[in-house]
């Protein structure tokens, strides 16, 4: 894993150029910021730089292990972004046939493999339907089931809330 204080971040790319600002954003994930709006930081900047309109970059692959590491410290506190961003990065990589740089690949692959276990640990009473769907999508993508992950990512949140309400009220 590329350490957050490694000057190598200056040499890898985001949607906007050098990834030199990404370590600071990733460091904030240890505090479990909650995203109420899509513009909430640090998630807005991470999404914009690392998974920009379906494109991924070398910094995307360097960031995933840090997102997963932050998630692993207390999965029950993490919001849906901890699952959704790595899942979307992997889906974009798969869709566009992007190769993970050799120096980043081992940590990236290892981080993705941790998602199913972390999804299970995140499953707590009262978690949101959105977090549940993203944890399931992360489990699917970690298992190589990209189409299943995509389905879970793209489903309308109101649709699964309506289904759940039917089951609870019947």
C-alpha positions in Angstrom: 0.0 0.0 0.0 1.3 3.4 -0.9 1.8 5.2 2.4 0.0 8.5 2.8 3.3 10.3 3.4 5.0 8.7 0.4 6.1 11.3 -2.2 4.9 8.9 -4.9 1.5 10.4 -4.7 2.9 13.3 -6.7 3.7 10.9 -9.5 0.3 9.3 -9.9 -2.8 10.8 -11.5 -6.3 11.8 -10.7 -8.9 13.3 -13.0 -7.3 16.6 -12.4 -3.6 15.8 -12.5 -1.2 15.0 -9.7 -2.6 13.1 -6.7 -0.7 15.1 -4.2 -3.9 16.3 -2.4 -5.4 12.8 -2.1 -3.5 11.6 1.0 -5.0 14.5 3.0 -8.5 13.6 1.9 -7.9 9.9 2.7 -6.6 10.7 6.1 -10.0 12.3 7.0 -11.8 9.0 6.4 -10.5 7.7 9.8 -13.0 10.1 11.4 -16.0 8.4 9.5 -17.4 11.5 7.8 -21.1 11.1 7.0 -22.3 12.1 3.6 -25.7 13.8 3.8 -25.3 15.5 0.4 -23.2 14.5 -2.6 -21.2 17.8 -2.0 -20.1 16.8 1.5 -16.3 16.5 2.0 -14.1 14.7 1.8 -16.3 12.3 -0.3 -17.1 14.9 -2.9 -13.5 15.6 -3.7 -12.5 11.9 -3.6 -15.3 10.8 -5.9 -14.5 13.7 -8.3 -10.8 13.0 -8.5 -10.8 9.2 -8.3 -14.0 8.0 -10.2 -14.8 10.9 -12.5 -17.6 10.3 -14.9 -16.8 6.6 -15.1 -13.1 7.1 -15.5 -10.4 5.8 -13.1 -6.8 6.7 -12.7 -3.6 5.4 -11.0 -4.5 7.3 -7.9 -7.9 5.5 -7.8 -6.1 2.2 -7.3 -3.7 3.6 -4.7 -6.6 5.1 -2.7 -8.8 1.9 -2.5 -6.6 0.2 0.1 -6.7 3.3 2.3 -10.5 3.5 2.0 -10.8 -0.2 3.0 -8.3 0.3 5.8 -10.3 3.1 7.3 -13.5 1.1 6.9 -11.9 -1.9 8.7 -11.3 0.1 11.8 -15.1 0.2 12.6 -17.3 -1.0 9.7 -20.5 -0.3 11.7 -19.7 3.4 11.7 -18.9 3.7 8.0 -21.5 5.2 5.6 -22.2 3.8 2.2 -19.4 5.6 0.5 -16.8 3.3 2.0 -18.3 0.5 0.0 -19.6 2.4 -3.0 -16.5 4.2 -4.1 -14.2 1.1 -4.2 -17.0 -0.8 -5.9 -17.4 1.9 -8.6 -13.7 2.2 -9.1 -13.5 -1.6 -9.7 -16.5 -1.5 -12.0 -15.0 1.4 -14.1 -11.7 -0.5 -14.2 -13.4 -3.6 -15.4 -15.7 -1.9 -17.9 -12.9 0.1 -19.5 -10.2 -2.6 -19.3 -7.9 -0.4 -17.3 -4.8 -2.1 -16.1 -3.8 -1.5 -12.4 -0.2 -0.4 -12.3 2.1 -3.3 -11.2 3.3 -1.4 -8.1 -0.3 -0.8 -6.9 -2.0 -4.1 -7.9 -1.2 -6.3 -4.9 -2.5 -3.9 -2.3 -5.6 -3.1 -4.6 -6.5 -6.7 -5.1 -6.0 -7.5 -1.4 -8.1 -4.6 -0.3 -11.0 -5.6 -2.6 -10.8 -9.1 -1.2 -11.5 -7.8 2.3 -14.8 -6.2 1.3 -17.1 -9.3 2.0 -15.8 -9.7 5.5 -16.2 -5.9 6.2 -19.7 -5.9 4.7 -20.7 -8.7 7.2 -19.2 -6.7 10.1 -21.0 -3.5 8.9 -24.4 -5.3 9.1 -26.0 -3.8 12.1 -29.6 -3.4 13.1 -31.0 -0.2 11.7 -28.5 0.3 8.9 -29.9 2.1 5.9 -31.1 0.3 2.8 -28.5 2.3 0.8 -25.6 1.1 3.0 -26.9 -2.5 2.8 -27.1 -2.3 -1.0 -23.6 -0.8 -1.3 -22.2 -3.5 1.0 -23.8 -6.2 -1.1 -22.5 -4.5 -4.2 -19.0 -4.5 -2.7 -19.3 -8.1 -1.9 -20.4 -8.9 -5.4 -17.5 -7.0 -7.0 -15.0 -8.6 -4.7 -16.3 -11.9 -5.9 -15.9 -11.0 -9.5 -19.7 -10.6 -10.0 -19.5 -7.2 -11.8 -23.0 -7.3 -13.3 -24.6 -8.1 -9.9 -22.6 -5.2 -8.3 -23.7 -2.9 -11.1 -27.4 -3.9 -10.5 -27.1 -3.1 -6.8 -25.3 0.2 -7.5 -27.9 1.4 -10.0 -31.1 0.4 -8.3 -33.2 3.3 -7.3 -33.1 3.7 -3.4 -36.9 4.3 -3.4 -37.4 1.0 -5.1 -35.8 -1.1 -2.4 -37.3 1.0 0.3 -40.7 0.2 -1.2 -40.0 -3.5 -1.4 -38.8 -3.5 2.2 -41.9 -1.6 3.4 -44.0 -4.2 1.7 -42.3 -7.0 3.6 -42.4 -5.2 6.9 -46.1 -4.2 6.6 -47.4 -7.5 5.2 
